[in-house]
Amino acid sequence: MALLQGLALGAVSEVVIRPAGPADLWFLERMLCWAAGWRSDELDESLLAEAAVSRYVDGWGRPGDFALIAETSAGGESVGAAWYRLFGAQEDSYGFVDKKTPEVTIGVEPGHRGGGIGRALLEALARSARANGYSTLSLSVEEENPALRLYERVGFERRSQGGRACTLVLLLD
Ligand SMILES: CC(C)(COP(=O)(O)OP(=O)(O)OC[C@H]1O[C@@H](n2cnc3c(N)ncnc32)[C@H](O)[C@@H]1OP(=O)(O)O)[C@@H](O)C(=O)NCCC(=O)NCCS
């Protein structure tokens, strides 16, 4: 499997980014729980029982689904993932913009945050989306989530506001 990127991250071990395969679904579910439960220091796998959460991975492998895994180059340990999925308007996903704009989900294991893995995943995901013919990516983030700063640094712009969350869009050149 092609390695898309090698990242030397100082205190963090070197990480490579690779496309996800069917065997990575468990890890996408795990990262989804971190993303949905971002306020907590404890992983809450019960969140997968909520349809509003599980819709980001249910039936993984449908047309348009694409995911990247960040793993340590030394041990091949998965430490982060970012992916996108297309939704229809009737599915009522949090960051829905239109049927042609895949929605992004991202999570990094707590012990590996703050070292550039999230940014590398988002940039690689944007390159993949562009190569796959998409013009935009979207996501939903709560105002208090520090991830909002990362998204804006990568180039996501505010599209709409709904309560405590906002929808961001990245234009792919
Ligand atoms: C958001 C997240 C994927 C970023 O990955 P990362 O590897 O930590 O990101 P980077 O090191 O490339 O960038 C650092 C930035 O990430 C964000 N960040 C750092 N720690 C974070 C944390 N614990 N929670 C949320 N965002 C965090 C901040 O914007 C930070 O920038 P800052 O230094 O200006 O505050 C990761 O922190 C995470 O999994 N957080 C919890 C899950 C989550 O919030 N997912 C997004 C839901 S919309």
The ligand as an SDF file (V2000), in Angstrom:
LIG
                    3D

 48 50  0  0  0  0  0  0  0  0999 V2000
   -8.8370   17.7880   16.2270 C   0  0  0  0  0  0  0  0  0  0  0  0
   -7.7130   16.7880   16.0970 C   0  0  0  0  0  0  0  0  0  0  0  0
   -8.0680   15.7340   15.0570 C   0  0  0  0  0  0  0  0  0  0  0  0
   -6.4680   17.5310   15.6260 C   0  0  0  0  0  0  0  0  0  0  0  0
   -5.4110   16.6200   15.5200 O   0  0  0  0  0  0  0  0  0  0  0  0
   -3.9510   17.0590   16.0500 P   0  0  0  0  0  0  0  0  0  0  0  0
   -3.0000   16.0410   15.5790 O   0  0  0  0  0  0  0  0  0  0  0  0
   -4.0580   17.3180   17.4900 O   0  0  0  0  0  0  0  0  0  0  0  0
   -3.7870   18.4430   15.2360 O   0  0  0  0  0  0  0  0  0  0  0  0
   -2.4560   19.2440   14.8880 P   0  0  0  0  0  0  0  0  0  0  0  0
   -1.3860   18.8800   15.8520 O   0  0  0  0  0  0  0  0  0  0  0  0
   -2.1830   19.1300   13.4470 O   0  0  0  0  0  0  0  0  0  0  0  0
   -2.9310   20.7260   15.1080 O   0  0  0  0  0  0  0  0  0  0  0  0
   -3.0590   21.2510   16.4090 C   0  0  0  0  0  0  0  0  0  0  0  0
   -4.4030   21.8870   16.4760 C   0  0  0  0  0  0  0  0  0  0  0  0
   -5.3970   20.9020   16.6530 O   0  0  0  0  0  0  0  0  0  0  0  0
   -6.3580   21.3820   17.5670 C   0  0  0  0  0  0  0  0  0  0  0  0
   -6.2520   20.5830   18.7800 N   0  0  0  0  0  0  0  0  0  0  0  0
   -5.1740   20.2790   19.5170 C   0  0  0  0  0  0  0  0  0  0  0  0
   -5.5020   19.5000   20.5560 N   0  0  0  0  0  0  0  0  0  0  0  0
   -6.8260   19.3030   20.4590 C   0  0  0  0  0  0  0  0  0  0  0  0
   -7.7670   18.5840   21.2310 C   0  0  0  0  0  0  0  0  0  0  0  0
   -7.4120   17.9000   22.3210 N   0  0  0  0  0  0  0  0  0  0  0  0
   -9.0450   18.5890   20.8300 N   0  0  0  0  0  0  0  0  0  0  0  0
   -9.4170   19.2490   19.7270 C   0  0  0  0  0  0  0  0  0  0  0  0
   -8.5510   19.9630   18.9480 N   0  0  0  0  0  0  0  0  0  0  0  0
   -7.2780   19.9820   19.3310 C   0  0  0  0  0  0  0  0  0  0  0  0
   -6.0480   22.8260   17.8240 C   0  0  0  0  0  0  0  0  0  0  0  0
   -6.6600   23.6100   16.8040 O   0  0  0  0  0  0  0  0  0  0  0  0
   -4.5690   22.8440   17.6190 C   0  0  0  0  0  0  0  0  0  0  0  0
   -4.1430   24.1010   17.2480 O   0  0  0  0  0  0  0  0  0  0  0  0
   -3.6360   25.1310   18.3590 P   0  0  0  0  0  0  0  0  0  0  0  0
   -2.3060   24.6120   18.7520 O   0  0  0  0  0  0  0  0  0  0  0  0
   -3.6020   26.4230   17.6560 O   0  0  0  0  0  0  0  0  0  0  0  0
   -4.5960   25.0900   19.4750 O   0  0  0  0  0  0  0  0  0  0  0  0
   -7.3980   16.0720   17.4410 C   0  0  0  0  0  0  0  0  0  0  0  0
   -6.9620   17.0340   18.3570 O   0  0  0  0  0  0  0  0  0  0  0  0
   -8.5700   15.3080   17.9950 C   0  0  0  0  0  0  0  0  0  0  0  0
   -8.7510   14.1490   17.6990 O   0  0  0  0  0  0  0  0  0  0  0  0
   -9.3840   15.9570   18.8460 N   0  0  0  0  0  0  0  0  0  0  0  0
  -10.5360   15.3180   19.4540 C   0  0  0  0  0  0  0  0  0  0  0  0
  -11.5670   14.9080   18.4180 C   0  0  0  0  0  0  0  0  0  0  0  0
  -12.1240   16.1140   17.6870 C   0  0  0  0  0  0  0  0  0  0  0  0
  -12.3420   17.1710   18.2600 O   0  0  0  0  0  0  0  0  0  0  0  0
  -12.3700   15.8910   16.3760 N   0  0  0  0  0  0  0  0  0  0  0  0
  -12.9700   16.9330   15.5360 C   0  0  0  0  0  0  0  0  0  0  0  0
  -14.4410   17.0250   15.7400 C   0  0  0  0  0  0  0  0  0  0  0  0
  -15.1480   18.3080   14.7280 S   0  0  0  0  0  0  0  0  0  0  0  0
  1  2  1  0
  2  3  1  0
  2  4  1  0
  2 36  1  0
  4  5  1  0
  5  6  1  0
  6  7  2  0
  6  8  1  0
  6  9  1  0
  9 10  1  0
 10 11  2  0
 10 12  1  0
 10 13  1  0
 13 14  1  0
 14 15  1  0
 15 16  1  0
 15 30  1  0
 16 17  1  0
 17 18  1  0
 17 28  1  0
 18 19  1  0
 18 27  1  0
 19 20  2  0
 20 21  1  0
 21 22  1  0
 21 27  2  0
 22 23  1  0
 22 24  2  0
 24 25  1  0
 25 26  2  0
 26 27  1  0
 28 29  1  0
 28 30  1  0
 30 31  1  0
 31 32  1  0
 32 33  2  0
 32 34  1  0
 32 35  1  0
 36 37  1  0
 36 38  1  0
 38 39  2  0
 38 40  1  0
 40 41  1  0
 41 42  1  0
 42 43  1  0
 43 44  2  0
 43 45  1  0
 45 46  1  0
 46 47  1  0
 47 48  1  0
M  END
$$$$
